[in-house]
């Protein structure tokens, strides 16, 4: 099999599979590239991850305090709020 090169920076690409989706990632610029049909699979997996319910926007999750220093959860370990977050971790 011929080595794939990144269309953006011409670096070497590596393929891997996560949750049934095949991704190609550039080892140089870390860009993610999908084969035909993979975006639809990702969208379906994201919907299934949330139990078929639409995901709330990020702004709805934030508090409305607005000031500096009020965001104590900022220093906690990131919890994945979506299938995409787990996929690219």
C-alpha positions as CSV (number, residue, x, y, z in Angstrom):
1,X,0.0,0.0,0.0
2,X,1.3,3.4,-0.9
3,X,2.0,5.9,1.9
4,X,-0.5,8.7,1.9
5,X,0.6,12.3,2.2
6,X,-1.2,15.2,3.8
7,X,-3.0,17.5,1.3
8,X,-2.2,20.5,3.4
9,X,1.5,20.2,4.4
10,X,2.6,17.0,2.6
11,X,3.5,15.3,5.8
12,X,3.0,11.5,6.4
13,X,-0.5,10.3,7.2
14,X,-1.5,7.5,9.5
15,X,-4.8,5.7,9.5
16,X,-6.6,4.5,12.6
17,X,-10.1,3.4,13.6
18,X,-12.1,4.7,16.5
19,X,-15.6,3.5,17.2
20,X,-16.0,2.1,13.7
21,X,-14.9,5.2,11.9
22,X,-11.6,5.3,9.9
23,X,-9.7,8.5,10.2
24,X,-6.5,9.7,8.6
25,X,-4.3,12.0,10.6
26,X,-1.2,14.0,9.5
27,X,1.8,13.3,11.7
28,X,3.1,16.8,11.1
29,X,0.1,19.3,11.2
30,X,-2.2,16.8,13.0
31,X,-5.0,17.6,10.5
32,X,-7.8,15.0,10.4
33,X,-9.1,13.8,7.1
34,X,-12.1,11.5,6.5
35,X,-13.0,9.1,3.7
36,X,-16.3,9.4,1.9
37,X,-19.2,8.5,4.1
38,X,-17.2,8.9,7.4
39,X,-18.7,12.3,8.2
40,X,-22.2,10.7,8.0
41,X,-21.0,7.9,10.4
42,X,-19.6,10.5,12.8
43,X,-22.9,12.4,12.8
44,X,-24.9,9.3,13.4
45,X,-22.5,8.3,16.2
46,X,-22.8,11.7,17.8
47,X,-26.6,11.5,17.7
48,X,-26.5,8.0,19.3
49,X,-24.1,9.2,22.0
50,X,-26.7,11.7,23.1
51,X,-29.5,9.2,22.9
52,X,-31.1,10.8,19.9
53,X,-31.5,14.1,21.7
54,X,-30.1,17.3,20.2
55,X,-27.0,18.6,22.1
56,X,-27.3,21.9,23.9
57,X,-25.0,24.6,22.8
58,X,-21.8,25.3,24.8
59,X,-23.1,28.7,25.8
60,X,-26.1,27.2,27.6
61,X,-23.8,25.2,29.8
62,X,-21.8,28.2,31.0
63,X,-22.8,30.2,34.0
64,X,-23.9,33.8,33.5
65,X,-21.6,35.3,36.2
66,X,-19.4,36.7,33.5
67,X,-16.4,37.8,35.6
68,X,-12.9,36.6,35.8
69,X,-12.1,34.1,38.6
70,X,-15.7,32.8,38.7
71,X,-15.0,29.8,36.5
72,X,-13.7,27.3,39.1
73,X,-14.5,24.2,36.8
74,X,-11.9,25.6,34.3
75,X,-9.1,23.8,36.2
76,X,-10.8,20.4,36.4
77,X,-10.0,17.6,34.1
78,X,-12.0,17.9,30.8
79,X,-15.0,15.7,30.7
80,X,-16.0,14.7,27.2
81,X,-19.4,16.2,26.4
82,X,-19.7,14.5,23.0
83,X,-18.8,11.5,20.9
84,X,-16.4,13.8,18.9
85,X,-14.6,14.7,22.1
86,X,-13.9,11.0,22.9
87,X,-13.1,10.3,19.3
88,X,-10.2,12.8,19.0
89,X,-8.8,12.3,22.5
